[in-house]
């Protein structure tokens, strides 16, 4: 019994690369992001999706909406797919964070560094992996789309590849990208990484 997960990073918003948005409210897709979301829906249109699950964040829900409409499904909100809880860093510019020694520690050792009032990378990884295991048990042999966030998807991929939580900087998960993970009783394998369904992108 294998479950195929299409791991979709939310499409672009106007704060990408400038602000650590985390779980801050009101972060919605820009014009480019809305176009990207439609292209993701086209990319996955023929995949026979049984369900679509998304993080509670607005940008993830907005990315999932065209996909659900195209597939004739509803978007199911799944808290396990939520962005990492960055605590007091939420909404802070990267320029400001670069002077914070704890931020430097996070980027060097995410498995043990906790954002002020937030969660470690290992906390987030355990949360999302439990969510995938629950979906595997619930859906069995099925193909599911999961709309989440870059760091969360990276933690899933890193686990499947046998990499530590501090190795996620070694590969990219771009806005509106699709990565494919297959989960079975034998373990997990990565079938594709960071597919882009459009020309031009934000970093």
C-alpha positions in Angstrom: 0.0 0.0 0.0 1.7 3.2 -1.2 0.5 6.8 -0.9 1.8 9.4 -3.4 2.2 12.9 -2.0 2.5 15.9 -4.3 4.2 18.4 -2.0 3.3 21.9 -3.3 5.0 25.0 -1.9 2.6 27.9 -1.8 2.9 30.4 -4.7 4.7 33.8 -4.5 3.7 36.7 -2.3 5.2 40.1 -2.1 7.2 39.6 1.0 9.2 36.6 -0.2 12.9 37.2 0.5 12.3 40.3 2.6 10.2 39.2 5.6 10.2 36.1 7.7 6.4 35.7 7.5 6.0 32.5 9.4 2.4 32.3 10.8 1.6 36.0 10.5 -1.9 36.7 9.2 -2.7 38.6 6.0 0.0 37.2 3.8 -1.7 36.6 0.5 -0.6 35.8 -3.0 0.4 38.6 -5.3 -0.5 38.7 -9.0 2.4 36.5 -10.0 1.5 34.1 -7.3 -2.1 33.8 -8.4 -0.9 33.0 -11.9 1.5 30.4 -10.5 -1.3 28.7 -8.6 -3.3 28.3 -11.8 -0.2 26.7 -13.4 0.2 24.3 -10.5 -3.4 23.3 -11.0 -2.7 22.6 -14.7 0.4 20.6 -13.8 -1.5 18.3 -11.4 -4.8 18.1 -13.4 -4.2 14.7 -14.7 -2.7 13.1 -11.6 -6.0 11.6 -10.3 -5.9 13.3 -6.9 -8.1 11.8 -4.2 -7.8 14.7 -1.8 -6.1 18.1 -1.4 -4.8 19.2 2.0 -3.4 22.6 2.8 -1.7 24.5 5.6 -4.0 27.0 7.4 -2.1 30.0 6.1 -3.9 32.2 3.6 -1.1 31.8 1.0 -1.4 28.0 1.1 -5.2 28.1 0.9 -5.1 30.5 -2.0 -2.6 28.2 -3.8 -4.8 25.2 -3.2 -8.0 26.8 -4.4 -7.4 26.6 -8.2 -6.1 23.1 -7.8 -9.3 22.0 -5.9 -11.5 23.7 -8.5 -9.7 22.0 -11.3 -9.9 18.6 -9.6 -13.5 18.9 -8.4 -12.4 18.6 -4.8 -12.6 20.7 -1.6 -9.5 21.9 0.2 -9.1 20.2 3.6 -7.1 22.3 6.1 -4.4 20.3 7.8 -2.6 21.9 10.8 0.3 19.4 10.4 1.2 21.3 7.2 1.4 24.7 8.9 4.5 26.8 8.6 7.2 26.6 11.3 6.3 28.6 14.4 9.0 31.2 14.5 7.6 32.8 17.6 9.0 36.4 18.2 10.7 36.4 14.8 7.4 36.3 13.0 7.1 39.3 10.7 10.7 40.4 11.1 12.8 41.5 8.2 15.7 39.3 7.3 17.9 42.4 7.5 17.0 42.8 11.2 17.4 39.1 11.9 20.9 39.0 10.5 22.1 40.9 13.6 20.5 38.4 16.0 22.9 35.8 17.4 20.1 33.3 18.0 19.1 33.6 14.3 22.7 32.8 13.4 22.4 29.7 15.7 19.2 28.7 14.0 20.8 28.7 10.6 23.8 26.7 11.9 22.0 24.2 14.0 18.3 24.1 13.4 17.8 20.8 15.1 18.6 22.3 18.5 18.0 26.0 18.1 14.5 27.2 19.1 13.2 30.6 17.8 12.1 32.7 20.8 8.7 31.4 21.7 8.6 29.1 18.7 9.5 25.5 17.7 12.7 23.8 16.6 13.1 22.3 13.2 12.8 18.9 14.8 9.5 19.8 16.4 8.1 20.9 13.0 9.6 17.8 11.3 7.9 15.5 13.8 4.6 17.3 13.3 4.5 17.1 9.6 5.7 13.5 9.4 3.0 12.4 11.8 0.5 14.2 9.5 1.8 12.2 6.5 1.7 8.9 8.3 -1.9 9.7 9.4 -2.9 10.5 5.7 -1.2 7.3 4.6 -3.2 5.3 7.1 -6.4 7.1 6.1 -6.1 7.1 2.3 -4.0 4.0 1.6 -3.3 3.7 -2.2 -4.1 7.2 -3.3 -2.5 10.3 -4.7 -2.8 13.4 -2.6 -1.8 17.1 -3.0 -0.4 18.8 0.1 0.1 22.5 0.0 2.6 23.7 2.6 5.7 25.9 3.0 9.3 25.7 1.9 11.0 24.7 5.2 8.3 22.2 6.1 8.6 20.5 2.7 12.4 20.5 3.0 12.2 18.8 6.4 10.0 16.0 4.8 12.4 15.6 1.9 15.4 15.6 4.2 14.0 12.9 6.3 13.1 10.7 3.3 16.7 11.1 2.0 18.3 10.3 5.3 19.6 13.9 5.8 19.6 15.8 9.0 17.4 18.8 9.6 20.5 21.1 9.2 21.0 19.9 5.6 17.9 21.6 4.1 20.0 24.4 2.7 21.5 21.9 0.2 18.4 21.9 -2.0 15.8 24.4 -3.2 12.0 24.3 -2.8 10.8 27.3 -4.8 7.4 29.1 -4.8 4.7 27.0 -6.5 7.1 24.1 -6.9 6.0 20.4 -6.8 8.0 17.6 -5.2 6.8 14.0 -5.2 7.1 11.7 -2.3 5.9 8.1 -2.1 5.3 6.5 1.3 4.8 2.8 2.0 5.3 0.2 4.7 8.9 -0.1 3.4 9.6 3.6 4.0 9.7 6.7 1.8 11.3 7.7 -1.5 11.6 11.0 -3.4 10.4 10.7 -7.0 11.0 14.3 -8.0 12.2 17.6 -6.4 11.3 21.2 -7.0 9.4 20.9 -10.3 8.5 24.3 -11.6 5.4 24.5 -13.8 6.1 28.0 -15.1 8.8 30.2 -16.6 10.4 32.8 -14.3 10.2 32.7 -10.5 11.1 34.4 -7.3 13.9 33.0 -5.3 
